[in-house]
Amino acid sequence: MDSNRLHRYQKAVIQIIVITLVITVLNVSSSSAVNVWRNYDEAEQARAAGYHQTAIDKYKISLKLFLEENDTTNVALMYNKMAESQLALTFYDDAVSSWELEAIYWSKAGKTQETIAANRKADWIRSRFELFVKARDDEQANTLFHNAKYEPKTGAYIGAYAENDKMVHDSKDGNPHYITEFPNMTGKKHAMYLLYTTWGINFFESYSGHIQRAKDAGVGLQVALQPVNGLDEVMDGEYIRSLAKQANAAGIPIFMRFANEMNGEWVDWYDEPAVYIEKFRLVSNVFKQEAPNVVMVWAPSYFPPDNIEAYYPGDEYVDWVGVSMYQTYNGALDPLKLGVDRSSYIEKFENIYNLYAKKKPVFISEGGVSYSHPTAELSDKTDWAVYQMKQLYANLPMLYPGVKGVFWFDTTKSESGRLNSYTLSGNDKVLTAYKKAVSNPFYLSTVGDQSPVTYKPLGQTVAPRKLELSAYIRTVEPLLAKVTYTIAGKTVATVTKAPWTFSYDFATHKGSTVDLKVTAYSSNGKAISDKTVTVKVSDIEPGTLLATPTASKVIVDGKEVSFEAYNINNSNYFKLRDLAMAVNGSVKSFDVGWDAEKNAINLLSGKAYTVAGGELTVTLKPTSRWAKLAKSSMYLDGKLVQFVAYDIEGSNYFKLRDIASLIDFNVTWNGTMNTVGLDTGTEYQE
C-alpha cells in the first residue's frame, strides 16, 4: 500500500472526526434536557479540574438519558469523553471498553470513519495475552487447508520483492541477480518473488531472463498485473489470451494478482466495485481456460477495512486471497497523546484472515515495517521496526495458523517528503532480525513443501510432560523488554524476546490444577500487565478438552428439536448426522457418507439424508465428557474442507456455525431465552 497516501487519508479522517465532535449539538427531548445539560456541564467542569472519576460518573448519567432517547450520536460522544477520563486515571481496560461501545454507536449512527477511529484507539492500548503450545508430531495440525492449487497443508511460503535492493540485484545486467543473491543475504531460500507489470505489456517476454532463473532455482513468481489506465482497457482479446498462454508455457508456479489494492483511493481502479468484479472475473476465466499452472490472487489493502467485501469477485473466480499490509511509524494517532506508535503490525492481518481464511488460502502478498520515521528527518525507528517484525513472523503461525505466505517488500520509497525504508540491506539490525525470523521451519522455501511444526492454543488441560509454551502479548507499551512466567506461585522462566517461548515439565503437578501467571514488563523494567490462566494437569490424550452438555434449546425452522450437543471452549458442537436429520426435507438437506479408503466423511449438498439409525438420540441426563480432536477428513461435493472437529465417545462433533456456513443455513442466538435457532430458509450470516 502507498503509505504516503494512507497517511494523508488518515489525516483527513482525523479532521472529519474533530469537526464532528465540535459541531455535534446535544438534541434531547424537553423532559430530560435540563438533567442532560446539568450533568454534562458538571462532567466537563470536573474533567477540566482533573476530577476524572466524578466526570465519569456524570457522563454516565447523561449517557443513560441519551440511551433512553436513542440518540446514538451523543451516546457515542459520551463514551468518547468517558474514555478520555479513564485514560487519565490509567484505567486502560475501561477506556478500551468505552471506545468499543463508542464504535458500536457511531456505526449505528452511520458514521464509518468515526467507527474506524474509535476501534483504532481501543486496539492501540488493548492488552492481549494468548498462550500456545507447540504441537507434537502425532497431534493433528492446527491449520486451515482448502486443497487449493499450490497450497501447503501447513506452513507459509516466504517471498519478497527485491528488484530495487542494489546489494542483491543489478537491474542493468542482472549481475548480481536477486533470485541467487537474496537467499545468500537472508540465509534461506525463498519460495517466490514478486514482480510488477502493467496491462498491455508483454510481461513474459520482458522478463524472460527472470523466468528462466526462477525455473532453474525452483521458485515461483507472484505477478502484479495492474491496469494503470483504468478498468476500461481490460477486455478479453489477443493481449490477455497471449499473456495467459505464455504464463502456462513458463512452466513455473505463477500467482497472478490482478488489480490489487482496489479498495484504496490511490489506485486508478478504485471506486467501481461492480466494474472491478466484472473485469476480475473476465481475467480469471481467461487464465483458468489457458493456464492451469496459474493461481488467481485477489488482494485488497488492509486499509480501509470497511469496503473490502464490496470488491470480492466470488469464490469461483478467486484461488488465493492476499493483502497489502505496511507499517510506518505514526505517533500522531497515539490515544495517550505522547507521540508513541502503539499499533500492532501483525493484528492488521486479522480482518482479512477472519473474512476469508475459512474459504481460501490467505497470505500477505506484499508488506513490511519501515525502520525510518516517515517525516522526522534523521529519526531512526530501527528498534521499533525490529520488534514489530519479530512479532509478525514469530506469532503468525500461532495467531493465524491458516496463513500460507508472507512477501517482504525489500525496497525504500521516498515520495512527497516522506521516507519509508524497508530495504533489508540498508539496516544491519533489521536484516539480522529478518534472517532469524524466517529461519523458523514454519516458513517454507519451496512451493509444495509443508511445515513440520504447528502450534495450538493452550487449553484448559495440559499433559503431565515437558511442554514448549509461547505467547502473543501486546500491552499499552509497544515495546516489551521481558516476560515472566509463574506456575503455582513460583517464577519458572524469564524470557526476553518474542514469542516469549519457554519449556516446562508439568509432570510434578500431575493430577493437580495450577495457576499459570504471565507478566509483561516495559523497557524500563516496570510490570505493565499480566494474565493468569488455570489449567488442569492430566494424563489425558494431548488435544483433549472438556465437553459440557449444552443447556440451550434448539429451534429448527420454528420447531424445537432435541439434540445431544456439547459446549467446548464456549462454542456449541453437534453430531453431523443429527444436523443432517434435523434439516432433512428442507432446501438445505444434505447427505452424510463415509469413505473408508480415504478415512473421510463425504457430504453431498441438496441430497436427501440417508438414515443410519440412532440420530437425534438424547441421553436422559447427559454428563460432561472428554473430547479429543477428530482425525478424519471431510469432503463437500468432492471438495476437501477442513474444520476442527472433536471425537466424543466415537462420534464426530462439529461446531454448529462451521456446518451452518458450509451448508449455508443461518444460526441465531437469543440470550434472553437461551435458544439457538437454525433457519434453513435464510443464508448463513456471521
URCORJO-V601152 format. One record per residue. N is the residue number from 0. RES is the residue in one small letter. SS is DSSP state (alpha for helix, beta for strand, coil for the rest). Layout:
BEGIN
n: {N & N}
res: {RES & RES}
ss: {SS & SS}
END
This chain:
BEGIN
n: {0 & 1 & 2 & 3 & 4 & 5 & 6 & 7 & 8 & 9 & 10 & 11 & 12 & 13 & 14 & 15 & 16 & 17 & 18 & 19 & 20 & 21 & 22 & 23 & 24 & 25 & 26 & 27 & 28 & 29 & 30 & 31 & 32 & 33 & 34 & 35 & 36 & 37 & 38 & 39 & 40 & 41 & 42 & 43 & 44 & 45 & 46 & 47 & 48 & 49 & 50 & 51 & 52 & 53 & 54 & 55 & 56 & 57 & 58 & 59 & 60 & 61 & 62 & 63 & 64 & 65 & 66 & 67 & 68 & 69 & 70 & 71 & 72 & 73 & 74 & 75 & 76 & 77 & 78 & 79 & 80 & 81 & 82 & 83 & 84 & 85 & 86 & 87 & 88 & 89 & 90 & 91 & 92 & 93 & 94 & 95 & 96 & 97 & 98 & 99 & 100 & 101 & 102 & 103 & 104 & 105 & 106 & 107 & 108 & 109 & 110 & 111 & 112 & 113 & 114 & 115 & 116 & 117 & 118 & 119 & 120 & 121 & 122 & 123 & 124 & 125 & 126 & 127 & 128 & 129 & 130 & 131 & 132 & 133 & 134 & 135 & 136 & 137 & 138 & 139 & 140 & 141 & 142 & 143 & 144 & 145 & 146 & 147 & 148 & 149 & 150 & 151 & 152 & 153 & 154 & 155 & 156 & 157 & 158 & 159 & 160 & 161 & 162 & 163 & 164 & 165 & 166 & 167 & 168 & 169 & 170 & 171 & 172 & 173 & 174 & 175 & 176 & 177 & 178 & 179 & 180 & 181 & 182 & 183 & 184 & 185 & 186 & 187 & 188 & 189 & 190 & 191 & 192 & 193 & 194 & 195 & 196 & 197 & 198 & 199 & 200 & 201 & 202 & 203 & 204 & 205 & 206 & 207 & 208 & 209 & 210 & 211 & 212 & 213 & 214 & 215 & 216 & 217 & 218 & 219 & 220 & 221 & 222 & 223 & 224 & 225 & 226 & 227 & 228 & 229 & 230 & 231 & 232 & 233 & 234 & 235 & 236 & 237 & 238 & 239 & 240 & 241 & 242 & 243 & 244 & 245 & 246 & 247 & 248 & 249 & 250 & 251 & 252 & 253 & 254 & 255 & 256 & 257 & 258 & 259 & 260 & 261 & 262 & 263 & 264 & 265 & 266 & 267 & 268 & 269 & 270 & 271 & 272 & 273 & 274 & 275 & 276 & 277 & 278 & 279 & 280 & 281 & 282 & 283 & 284 & 285 & 286 & 287 & 288 & 289 & 290 & 291 & 292 & 293 & 294 & 295 & 296 & 297 & 298 & 299 & 300 & 301 & 302 & 303 & 304 & 305 & 306 & 307 & 308 & 309 & 310 & 311 & 312 & 313 & 314 & 315 & 316 & 317 & 318 & 319 & 320 & 321 & 322 & 323 & 324 & 325 & 326 & 327 & 328 & 329 & 330 & 331 & 332 & 333 & 334 & 335 & 336 & 337 & 338 & 339 & 340 & 341 & 342 & 343 & 344 & 345 & 346 & 347 & 348 & 349 & 350 & 351 & 352 & 353 & 354 & 355 & 356 & 357 & 358 & 359 & 360 & 361 & 362 & 363 & 364 & 365 & 366 & 367 & 368 & 369 & 370 & 371 & 372 & 373 & 374 & 375 & 376 & 377 & 378 & 379 & 380 & 381 & 382 & 383 & 384 & 385 & 386 & 387 & 388 & 389 & 390 & 391 & 392 & 393 & 394 & 395 & 396 & 397 & 398 & 399 & 400 & 401 & 402 & 403 & 404 & 405 & 406 & 407 & 408 & 409 & 410 & 411 & 412 & 413 & 414 & 415 & 416 & 417 & 418 & 419 & 420 & 421 & 422 & 423 & 424 & 425 & 426 & 427 & 428 & 429 & 430 & 431 & 432 & 433 & 434 & 435 & 436 & 437 & 438 & 439 & 440 & 441 & 442 & 443 & 444 & 445 & 446 & 447 & 448 & 449 & 450 & 451 & 452 & 453 & 454 & 455 & 456 & 457 & 458 & 459 & 460 & 461 & 462 & 463 & 464 & 465 & 466 & 467 & 468 & 469 & 470 & 471 & 472 & 473 & 474 & 475 & 476 & 477 & 478 & 479 & 480 & 481 & 482 & 483 & 484 & 485 & 486 & 487 & 488 & 489 & 490 & 491 & 492 & 493 & 494 & 495 & 496 & 497 & 498 & 499 & 500 & 501 & 502 & 503 & 504 & 505 & 506 & 507 & 508 & 509 & 510 & 511 & 512 & 513 & 514 & 515 & 516 & 517 & 518 & 519 & 520 & 521 & 522 & 523 & 524 & 525 & 526 & 527 & 528 & 529 & 530 & 531 & 532 & 533 & 534 & 535 & 536 & 537 & 538 & 539 & 540 & 541 & 542 & 543 & 544 & 545 & 546 & 547 & 548 & 549 & 550 & 551 & 552 & 553 & 554 & 555 & 556 & 557 & 558 & 559 & 560 & 561 & 562 & 563 & 564 & 565 & 566 & 567 & 568 & 569 & 570 & 571 & 572 & 573 & 574 & 575 & 576 & 577 & 578 & 579 & 580 & 581 & 582 & 583 & 584 & 585 & 586 & 587 & 588 & 589 & 590 & 591 & 592 & 593 & 594 & 595 & 596 & 597 & 598 & 599 & 600 & 601 & 602 & 603 & 604 & 605 & 606 & 607 & 608 & 609 & 610 & 611 & 612 & 613 & 614 & 615 & 616 & 617 & 618 & 619 & 620 & 621 & 622 & 623 & 624 & 625 & 626 & 627 & 628 & 629 & 630 & 631 & 632 & 633 & 634 & 635 & 636 & 637 & 638 & 639 & 640 & 641 & 642 & 643 & 644 & 645 & 646 & 647 & 648 & 649 & 650 & 651 & 652 & 653 & 654 & 655 & 656 & 657 & 658 & 659 & 660 & 661 & 662 & 663 & 664 & 665 & 666 & 667 & 668 & 669 & 670 & 671 & 672 & 673 & 674 & 675 & 676 & 677 & 678 & 679 & 680 & 681 & 682 & 683 & 684 & 685}
res: {m & d & s & n & r & l & h & r & y & q & k & a & v & i & q & i & i & v & i & t & l & v & i & t & v & l & n & v & s & s & s & s & a & v & n & v & w & r & n & y & d & e & a & e & q & a & r & a & a & g & y & h & q & t & a & i & d & k & y & k & i & s & l & k & l & f & l & e & e & n & d & t & t & n & v & a & l & m & y & n & k & m & a & e & s & q & l & a & l & t & f & y & d & d & a & v & s & s & w & e & l & e & a & i & y & w & s & k & a & g & k & t & q & e & t & i & a & a & n & r & k & a & d & w & i & r & s & r & f & e & l & f & v & k & a & r & d & d & e & q & a & n & t & l & f & h & n & a & k & y & e & p & k & t & g & a & y & i & g & a & y & a & e & n & d & k & m & v & h & d & s & k & d & g & n & p & h & y & i & t & e & f & p & n & m & t & g & k & k & h & a & m & y & l & l & y & t & t & w & g & i & n & f & f & e & s & y & s & g & h & i & q & r & a & k & d & a & g & v & g & l & q & v & a & l & q & p & v & n & g & l & d & e & v & m & d & g & e & y & i & r & s & l & a & k & q & a & n & a & a & g & i & p & i & f & m & r & f & a & n & e & m & n & g & e & w & v & d & w & y & d & e & p & a & v & y & i & e & k & f & r & l & v & s & n & v & f & k & q & e & a & p & n & v & v & m & v & w & a & p & s & y & f & p & p & d & n & i & e & a & y & y & p & g & d & e & y & v & d & w & v & g & v & s & m & y & q & t & y & n & g & a & l & d & p & l & k & l & g & v & d & r & s & s & y & i & e & k & f & e & n & i & y & n & l & y & a & k & k & k & p & v & f & i & s & e & g & g & v & s & y & s & h & p & t & a & e & l & s & d & k & t & d & w & a & v & y & q & m & k & q & l & y & a & n & l & p & m & l & y & p & g & v & k & g & v & f & w & f & d & t & t & k & s & e & s & g & r & l & n & s & y & t & l & s & g & n & d & k & v & l & t & a & y & k & k & a & v & s & n & p & f & y & l & s & t & v & g & d & q & s & p & v & t & y & k & p & l & g & q & t & v & a & p & r & k & l & e & l & s & a & y & i & r & t & v & e & p & l & l & a & k & v & t & y & t & i & a & g & k & t & v & a & t & v & t & k & a & p & w & t & f & s & y & d & f & a & t & h & k & g & s & t & v & d & l & k & v & t & a & y & s & s & n & g & k & a & i & s & d & k & t & v & t & v & k & v & s & d & i & e & p & g & t & l & l & a & t & p & t & a & s & k & v & i & v & d & g & k & e & v & s & f & e & a & y & n & i & n & n & s & n & y & f & k & l & r & d & l & a & m & a & v & n & g & s & v & k & s & f & d & v & g & w & d & a & e & k & n & a & i & n & l & l & s & g & k & a & y & t & v & a & g & g & e & l & t & v & t & l & k & p & t & s & r & w & a & k & l & a & k & s & s & m & y & l & d & g & k & l & v & q & f & v & a & y & d & i & e & g & s & n & y & f & k & l & r & d & i & a & s & l & i & d & f & n & v & t & w & n & g & t & m & n & t & v & g & l & d & t & g & t & e & y & q & e}
ss: {coil & coil & alpha & alpha & alpha & alpha & alpha & alpha & alpha & alpha & alpha & alpha & alpha & alpha & alpha & alpha & alpha & alpha & alpha & alpha & alpha & alpha & alpha & coil & coil & coil & coil & coil & coil & alpha & alpha & alpha & alpha & alpha & alpha & alpha & alpha & alpha & alpha & alpha & alpha & alpha & alpha & alpha & alpha & alpha & alpha & alpha & coil & coil & coil & alpha & alpha & alpha & alpha & alpha & alpha & alpha & alpha & alpha & alpha & alpha & alpha & alpha & alpha & alpha & alpha & alpha & coil & coil & coil & alpha & alpha & alpha & alpha & alpha & alpha & alpha & alpha & alpha & alpha & alpha & alpha & alpha & alpha & alpha & alpha & alpha & coil & coil & coil & alpha & alpha & alpha & alpha & alpha & alpha & alpha & alpha & alpha & alpha & alpha & alpha & alpha & alpha & alpha & alpha & alpha & coil & coil & coil & alpha & alpha & alpha & alpha & alpha & alpha & alpha & alpha & alpha & alpha & alpha & alpha & alpha & alpha & coil & coil & beta & beta & beta & beta & beta & beta & beta & coil & coil & coil & coil & coil & coil & coil & coil & coil & coil & coil & coil & coil & coil & coil & coil & coil & coil & coil & coil & coil & beta & beta & beta & beta & beta & beta & coil & coil & coil & coil & coil & coil & coil & coil & coil & coil & coil & coil & coil & coil & coil & coil & alpha & alpha & alpha & alpha & alpha & alpha & alpha & alpha & alpha & coil & coil & coil & coil & coil & beta & beta & beta & beta & beta & beta & beta & coil & coil & coil & coil & alpha & alpha & alpha & alpha & coil & alpha & alpha & alpha & alpha & alpha & alpha & alpha & alpha & alpha & alpha & coil & coil & beta & beta & beta & beta & beta & beta & beta & coil & coil & coil & coil & alpha & alpha & alpha & coil & coil & coil & coil & alpha & alpha & alpha & alpha & alpha & alpha & alpha & alpha & alpha & alpha & alpha & alpha & alpha & coil & coil & coil & beta & beta & beta & beta & beta & coil & coil & coil & coil & coil & coil & coil & coil & coil & coil & coil & coil & coil & coil & alpha & alpha & alpha & alpha & alpha & alpha & alpha & alpha & alpha & alpha & alpha & alpha & alpha & alpha & alpha & alpha & alpha & alpha & coil & coil & coil & beta & beta & beta & beta & beta & beta & beta & beta & coil & coil & coil & coil & coil & coil & alpha & alpha & alpha & alpha & coil & coil & coil & coil & coil & coil & coil & coil & beta & beta & beta & beta & beta & beta & beta & beta & coil & coil & coil & alpha & alpha & alpha & coil & coil & coil & coil & coil & coil & coil & coil & coil & coil & coil & coil & alpha & alpha & alpha & alpha & alpha & alpha & alpha & alpha & alpha & alpha & alpha & coil & coil & coil & coil & beta & beta & beta & beta & beta & beta & beta & beta & beta & coil & coil & beta & coil & coil & coil & coil & coil & coil & coil & beta & coil & alpha & alpha & alpha & alpha & alpha & alpha & alpha & alpha & alpha & alpha & alpha & alpha & alpha & alpha & alpha & alpha & alpha & alpha & coil & coil & coil & beta & beta & beta & beta & beta & beta & beta & coil & coil & beta & beta & beta & beta & coil & coil & beta & beta & beta & beta & coil & coil & alpha & alpha & alpha & coil & alpha & alpha & alpha & alpha & alpha & alpha & alpha & alpha & alpha & alpha & alpha & coil & coil & coil & coil & beta & beta & coil & coil & coil & coil & coil & coil & coil & coil & coil & coil & beta & beta & beta & coil & coil & coil & beta & beta & coil & coil & coil & beta & beta & beta & beta & beta & beta & beta & beta & beta & coil & coil & coil & coil & coil & beta & beta & beta & beta & beta & beta & beta & beta & coil & coil & beta & beta & beta & beta & beta & beta & coil & coil & coil & coil & coil & coil & beta & beta & beta & beta & alpha & alpha & alpha & alpha & coil & coil & coil & beta & beta & beta & beta & beta & beta & beta & beta & beta & beta & coil & coil & coil & coil & beta & beta & beta & beta & beta & beta & beta & beta & beta & beta & beta & coil & coil & coil & coil & coil & coil & coil & beta & beta & beta & beta & beta & coil & coil & coil & beta & beta & beta & beta & coil & coil & beta & beta & coil & coil & coil & coil & coil & beta & beta & beta & coil & coil & beta & beta & beta & beta & beta & alpha & alpha & alpha & alpha & alpha & alpha & alpha & alpha & coil & coil & coil & coil & coil & coil & beta & beta & beta & beta & beta & beta & coil & coil & coil & coil & beta & beta & beta & beta & beta & beta & coil & coil & coil & coil & coil & coil & coil & coil & coil & coil & coil & coil & coil & coil & coil & coil & coil & coil & coil & beta & beta & beta & beta & beta & coil & coil & coil & beta & beta & beta & beta & coil & coil & beta & beta & beta & coil & coil & coil & beta & beta & beta & beta & coil & coil & beta & beta & beta & beta & beta & alpha & alpha & alpha & alpha & alpha & alpha & alpha & alpha & coil & coil & beta & beta & beta & beta & beta & coil & coil & coil & coil & beta & beta & beta & beta & beta & coil & coil & coil & coil & coil & coil & coil}
END
